[in-house]
Amino acid sequence: MYQDIQFDIDNYKNKIGVSQLMYNNKVDLLAHMWRYPTVSIHGIEGAFSDPGTKTVIPAKVTAKFSIRQVPNMDPAMVKKQVTDYLHSVFAKRKSPNTLKVTMVIGAKPWLADTQHPLYEAGKAAVKRVFDMDPDLIREGGTIPIARTFQDVMEKSIIMMPIGGFDDGLHSQNEKMSRF
């Protein structure tokens, strides 16, 4: 699946500003980026973050993270496993403080049927307009509601990105290149 995708590892390293990656071959790297579950830390609030040192311990600290799930993962089970793990680690500290774990969104993963007529039409359109076959990837950036839409409407859904990998999605400098 990933072997035919045009992807330059050195270009990617330069783009994200690193000298070394965890995986040095294209197939392993893309599979870990697009196919497997991931944990992303989004921020820690309440802790001192300005330059310099601080000796005051904050009364409350909040950490925010997300877990990209893949097919056959259940959000409720993932929450239980993460909560149990965090509580077990926290208990080892023997702290008088408390730990609270909250799941804000728990959407089931969605996986498209790329052989469905919608995708066949989409692939044909990309081929006609851009004169190249599209790369079919499993990107974690779909909207969490996609699975719900598909289940409730009992209709297939197609997701087709119209931007490039360097468009900086959801960043301060988000853009879409003209072709």
Residue frames as qw, qx, qy, qz and C-alpha x, y, z in Angstrom:
[[0.000, 0.883, 0.468, 0.000, 0.00, 0.00, 0.00],
 [0.227, -0.913, 0.063, 0.332, 2.74, 2.49, 0.91],
 [0.659, -0.167, 0.459, 0.572, 5.46, 1.35, -1.49],
 [0.406, 0.518, 0.509, 0.556, 3.96, 3.16, -4.50],
 [0.118, -0.956, -0.251, 0.098, 3.43, 6.47, -2.69],
 [0.506, 0.571, -0.133, 0.633, 5.82, 9.22, -3.76],
 [0.531, -0.845, -0.024, -0.052, 7.49, 10.24, -0.51],
 [0.565, 0.532, -0.395, 0.492, 11.04, 11.51, 0.02],
 [0.703, -0.546, -0.367, 0.271, 12.28, 10.82, 3.55],
 [0.500, -0.088, -0.085, 0.858, 15.09, 13.40, 3.38],
 [0.075, -0.441, -0.270, -0.853, 12.69, 16.08, 2.15],
 [0.590, -0.637, -0.436, -0.235, 10.31, 15.19, 4.99],
 [0.678, -0.383, -0.297, 0.552, 13.10, 15.43, 7.59],
 [0.283, 0.119, 0.054, 0.950, 14.07, 18.86, 6.26],
 [0.272, -0.547, -0.410, -0.677, 10.44, 20.00, 6.24],
 [0.658, -0.669, -0.318, -0.135, 9.86, 19.10, 9.90],
 [0.003, -0.850, 0.383, -0.361, 13.35, 20.19, 10.99],
 [0.809, -0.457, 0.366, -0.055, 14.85, 16.95, 12.29],
 [0.162, 0.644, -0.718, -0.209, 18.05, 15.11, 11.44],
 [0.114, 0.104, -0.988, -0.015, 16.85, 11.62, 12.31],
 [0.702, -0.173, -0.153, -0.673, 13.54, 9.75, 12.33],
 [0.672, -0.282, 0.615, -0.299, 12.48, 6.69, 14.26],
 [0.808, 0.248, 0.527, 0.088, 12.08, 4.75, 11.00],
 [0.126, -0.591, 0.443, 0.663, 14.42, 5.19, 8.06],
 [0.129, 0.107, 0.828, 0.535, 12.50, 3.39, 5.34],
 [0.311, -0.099, -0.236, -0.915, 9.43, 4.79, 3.65],
 [0.579, -0.296, -0.680, -0.340, 7.03, 1.89, 4.28],
 [0.495, -0.352, -0.654, 0.450, 7.68, 1.68, 8.04],
 [0.097, -0.118, -0.190, 0.970, 7.61, 5.45, 8.45],
 [0.384, -0.141, -0.341, -0.847, 4.33, 5.92, 6.56],
 [0.582, -0.332, -0.732, -0.125, 2.68, 2.95, 8.28],
 [0.407, -0.346, -0.572, 0.623, 3.53, 4.41, 11.69],
 [0.042, 0.097, 0.031, -0.994, 2.35, 7.87, 10.67],
 [0.469, 0.015, -0.319, -0.824, -0.88, 6.80, 9.00],
 [0.658, -0.099, -0.686, -0.293, -1.90, 3.32, 10.13],
 [0.540, -0.199, -0.724, 0.380, -1.16, 2.82, 13.82],
 [0.362, -0.861, -0.356, -0.012, -2.60, 4.44, 16.96],
 [0.429, 0.373, -0.242, 0.787, -0.83, 7.53, 18.24],
 [0.374, -0.755, -0.415, 0.344, -0.80, 9.70, 21.34],
 [0.321, 0.559, 0.060, 0.762, -0.46, 13.45, 20.84],
 [0.350, -0.549, -0.444, 0.615, 0.19, 15.81, 23.75],
 [0.189, 0.771, 0.371, 0.482, -1.54, 19.13, 23.07],
 [0.032, 0.682, -0.208, 0.701, -0.55, 21.10, 26.13],
 [0.527, -0.352, -0.633, 0.444, -0.01, 21.40, 29.86],
 [0.130, -0.740, -0.130, -0.647, -1.84, 24.21, 31.65],
 [0.642, -0.749, -0.087, -0.138, -1.10, 25.57, 35.10],
 [0.819, -0.259, 0.042, 0.510, 2.59, 24.77, 35.20],
 [0.107, -0.851, 0.184, 0.480, 5.14, 27.57, 35.01],
 [0.799, 0.371, 0.362, 0.303, 6.32, 27.84, 31.42],
 [0.192, 0.973, -0.122, 0.028, 8.10, 31.19, 31.17],
 [0.648, 0.463, -0.442, 0.414, 11.89, 31.34, 30.83],
 [0.096, -0.561, 0.550, -0.611, 13.79, 30.91, 34.07],
 [0.339, -0.096, -0.908, 0.225, 13.11, 28.90, 37.18],
 [0.527, -0.463, -0.052, -0.711, 10.15, 28.77, 39.52],
 [0.138, 0.162, -0.894, 0.394, 10.00, 27.17, 42.95],
 [0.538, 0.049, 0.392, -0.745, 6.24, 27.35, 43.50],
 [0.093, 0.122, 0.969, 0.195, 4.32, 24.15, 42.88],
 [0.380, -0.148, -0.281, -0.869, 0.98, 24.91, 41.20],
 [0.520, -0.017, 0.613, -0.595, -2.23, 23.88, 42.95],
 [0.769, 0.381, 0.471, -0.204, -3.64, 22.39, 39.77],
 [0.017, -0.450, 0.660, 0.601, -2.17, 21.25, 36.46],
 [0.780, 0.403, 0.347, -0.329, -4.15, 20.09, 33.45],
 [0.218, -0.317, 0.758, 0.527, -2.69, 18.03, 30.62],
 [0.712, 0.480, 0.150, -0.491, -4.46, 17.66, 27.29],
 [0.141, -0.335, 0.848, 0.386, -3.78, 14.82, 24.90],
 [0.795, 0.285, -0.009, -0.536, -5.53, 12.82, 22.23],
 [0.480, -0.194, 0.841, 0.155, -5.26, 9.27, 21.02],
 [0.542, 0.359, -0.427, -0.629, -5.78, 8.51, 17.37],
 [0.695, -0.033, 0.685, -0.218, -7.64, 5.25, 17.24],
 [0.231, 0.290, -0.759, -0.535, -7.63, 2.76, 14.42],
 [0.752, -0.093, -0.399, -0.516, -10.18, 0.12, 13.36],
 [0.769, -0.208, -0.601, 0.065, -11.09, -2.43, 16.04],
 [0.256, 0.017, -0.532, 0.807, -10.37, 0.00, 18.87],
 [0.292, -0.725, -0.598, -0.178, -13.24, 0.92, 21.18],
 [0.051, 0.664, -0.171, 0.726, -13.16, 4.43, 22.71],
 [0.692, -0.620, 0.056, -0.367, -14.61, 3.26, 26.05],
 [0.954, -0.155, -0.059, 0.250, -12.00, 0.50, 26.35],
 [0.543, 0.458, -0.154, 0.687, -9.19, 2.89, 25.40],
 [0.256, -0.726, 0.134, -0.624, -10.37, 5.35, 28.07],
 [0.864, -0.485, 0.026, -0.135, -10.46, 2.58, 30.68],
 [0.893, 0.070, -0.089, 0.435, -7.00, 1.32, 29.77],
 [0.320, 0.577, -0.154, 0.736, -5.47, 4.83, 29.78],
 [0.467, -0.698, 0.091, -0.535, -7.22, 5.76, 33.03],
 [0.937, -0.346, -0.032, 0.040, -6.16, 2.52, 34.74],
 [0.766, 0.244, -0.133, 0.579, -2.57, 3.00, 33.59],
 [0.092, 0.655, -0.149, 0.735, -2.38, 6.64, 34.70],
 [0.659, -0.638, 0.068, -0.392, -3.88, 5.78, 38.10],
 [0.954, -0.174, -0.089, 0.227, -1.40, 2.92, 38.57],
 [0.567, 0.381, -0.159, 0.713, 1.55, 5.20, 37.80],
 [0.197, -0.689, 0.082, -0.692, 0.11, 7.97, 39.99],
 [0.831, -0.524, -0.087, -0.168, -0.41, 5.54, 42.91],
 [0.851, 0.044, -0.202, 0.483, 3.30, 4.66, 42.87],
 [0.228, 0.566, -0.164, 0.775, 4.09, 8.30, 43.65],
 [0.434, -0.480, -0.659, 0.383, 2.14, 8.07, 46.94],
 [0.072, 0.237, 0.024, 0.969, 1.03, 11.66, 46.43],
 [0.106, 0.432, 0.674, -0.590, -1.68, 13.29, 48.54],
 [0.284, 0.320, -0.234, -0.873, -2.90, 14.98, 45.35],
 [0.685, 0.335, 0.586, -0.273, -5.68, 13.67, 43.15],
 [0.080, -0.185, 0.713, 0.672, -5.79, 12.56, 39.54],
 [0.574, 0.498, 0.461, -0.458, -8.84, 12.96, 37.34],
 [0.196, -0.092, 0.742, 0.634, -9.07, 11.67, 33.78],
 [0.493, 0.563, 0.371, -0.550, -11.81, 12.99, 31.48],
 [0.369, 0.136, 0.715, 0.578, -12.55, 11.98, 27.91],
 [0.245, 0.445, 0.066, -0.859, -14.07, 14.93, 26.03],
 [0.706, 0.404, -0.262, -0.520, -14.66, 13.16, 22.72],
 [0.486, -0.243, 0.839, 0.017, -14.69, 9.42, 22.20],
 [0.692, 0.480, -0.141, -0.520, -15.42, 8.80, 18.56],
 [0.868, 0.001, 0.483, 0.116, -15.09, 5.39, 16.97],
 [0.221, -0.418, 0.576, 0.667, -12.50, 5.16, 14.20],
 [0.691, 0.594, 0.185, -0.367, -13.69, 5.37, 10.62],
 [0.359, -0.300, 0.729, 0.500, -12.20, 3.48, 7.70],
 [0.566, 0.503, -0.110, -0.644, -13.40, 4.02, 4.16],
 [0.788, 0.184, 0.573, 0.128, -14.05, 1.33, 1.59],
 [0.023, -0.621, 0.389, 0.680, -11.72, 2.57, -1.14],
 [0.149, 0.070, 0.878, 0.450, -13.27, 0.10, -3.61],
 [0.257, 0.640, 0.610, -0.391, -16.70, 1.74, -3.22],
 [0.441, 0.641, 0.454, 0.435, -18.06, 3.48, -6.36],
 [0.118, -0.990, -0.061, 0.054, -17.63, 6.89, -4.64],
 [0.489, -0.652, 0.428, 0.391, -13.91, 6.29, -4.30],
 [0.623, 0.207, 0.593, 0.466, -13.65, 4.83, -7.78],
 [0.262, 0.873, 0.327, 0.250, -15.24, 8.05, -9.12],
 [0.295, -0.931, 0.141, 0.161, -12.94, 10.17, -6.95],
 [0.631, -0.338, 0.521, 0.464, -9.85, 8.30, -8.14],
 [0.532, 0.491, 0.535, 0.435, -10.97, 8.72, -11.76],
 [0.062, 0.978, 0.177, 0.092, -11.53, 12.46, -11.24],
 [0.437, -0.777, 0.325, 0.315, -8.08, 12.94, -9.71],
 [0.646, -0.023, 0.592, 0.482, -6.52, 10.97, -12.56],
 [0.405, 0.713, 0.464, 0.334, -8.37, 13.06, -15.15],
 [0.061, -0.996, -0.054, -0.047, -7.61, 16.46, -13.60],
 [0.345, -0.824, 0.431, 0.127, -4.06, 15.91, -12.34],
 [0.745, 0.495, -0.439, -0.082, -2.98, 13.08, -14.67],
 [0.202, 0.368, -0.837, 0.351, -1.83, 10.98, -11.74],
 [0.629, -0.386, -0.667, -0.101, -3.26, 8.32, -9.48],
 [0.380, -0.757, 0.186, -0.497, -4.13, 9.52, -5.98],
 [0.278, 0.236, -0.837, 0.407, -2.25, 8.17, -2.97],
 [0.694, -0.502, -0.343, -0.387, -4.74, 6.30, -0.79],
 [0.287, 0.293, -0.672, 0.616, -3.54, 6.75, 2.75],
 [0.523, -0.635, -0.568, 0.030, -4.89, 6.36, 6.26],
 [0.184, 0.413, -0.236, 0.860, -4.49, 9.84, 7.65],
 [0.287, -0.413, -0.740, 0.446, -5.58, 10.59, 11.20],
 [0.024, -0.144, -0.095, 0.985, -6.90, 14.02, 10.29],
 [0.227, -0.428, -0.684, -0.545, -10.48, 13.14, 9.44],
 [0.378, -0.405, 0.174, -0.814, -13.31, 14.64, 11.41],
 [0.151, -0.093, 0.908, -0.379, -14.46, 12.53, 14.38],
 [0.591, 0.281, 0.376, -0.656, -18.07, 12.66, 13.21],
 [0.387, 0.359, -0.664, -0.529, -17.40, 10.80, 9.92],
 [0.126, -0.037, -0.990, 0.044, -18.23, 7.38, 11.37],
 [0.234, 0.400, 0.643, -0.609, -21.41, 8.71, 12.97],
 [0.430, 0.463, -0.194, -0.751, -22.53, 10.31, 9.70],
 [0.352, 0.228, -0.833, -0.362, -21.99, 7.05, 7.87],
 [0.048, -0.158, -0.952, 0.258, -23.77, 4.95, 10.51],
 [0.273, 0.451, 0.485, -0.697, -26.78, 7.28, 10.94],
 [0.462, 0.523, -0.201, -0.687, -27.31, 8.02, 7.25],
 [0.797, 0.075, 0.599, 0.036, -26.51, 4.46, 6.19],
 [0.616, 0.787, -0.024, 0.032, -24.59, 5.94, 3.27],
 [0.806, -0.012, 0.010, 0.592, -20.95, 5.73, 2.29],
 [0.103, -0.968, 0.040, 0.226, -18.76, 8.76, 2.85],
 [0.772, 0.359, 0.008, 0.525, -15.74, 9.89, 0.87],
 [0.327, -0.870, 0.071, 0.362, -12.99, 12.14, 2.21],
 [0.720, 0.454, 0.149, 0.503, -10.81, 13.78, -0.41],
 [0.376, -0.665, -0.025, 0.645, -8.15, 16.27, 0.66],
 [0.507, 0.809, 0.205, 0.216, -7.62, 19.19, -1.64],
 [0.117, -0.942, 0.314, -0.016, -4.44, 20.48, -0.08],
 [0.673, 0.461, -0.531, 0.232, -0.81, 19.47, 0.02],
 [0.778, -0.329, -0.425, 0.324, 1.24, 18.00, 2.85],
 [0.437, -0.006, -0.197, 0.877, 2.96, 21.36, 3.32],
 [0.147, -0.658, -0.368, -0.640, -0.26, 23.40, 3.75],
 [0.112, 0.168, -0.573, 0.795, 0.19, 23.56, 7.53],
 [0.464, -0.500, -0.598, -0.421, -3.31, 22.36, 8.39],
 [0.573, -0.735, -0.361, -0.016, -4.68, 23.92, 11.60],
 [0.607, -0.213, -0.144, 0.752, -1.51, 25.95, 12.10],
 [0.045, -0.750, -0.141, 0.645, -1.06, 29.71, 12.28],
 [0.086, 0.525, -0.492, -0.689, 0.24, 29.71, 8.71],
 [0.585, 0.301, 0.753, -0.021, -2.36, 27.40, 7.18],
 [0.247, 0.532, -0.342, -0.734, -2.57, 27.80, 3.42],
 [0.785, 0.327, 0.526, 0.006, -3.74, 26.13, 0.24],
 [0.246, -0.375, 0.527, 0.722, -1.46, 26.28, -2.76],
 [0.652, 0.591, 0.060, -0.471, -2.86, 27.10, -6.15],
 [0.658, -0.091, 0.657, 0.357, -1.92, 24.74, -8.96]]
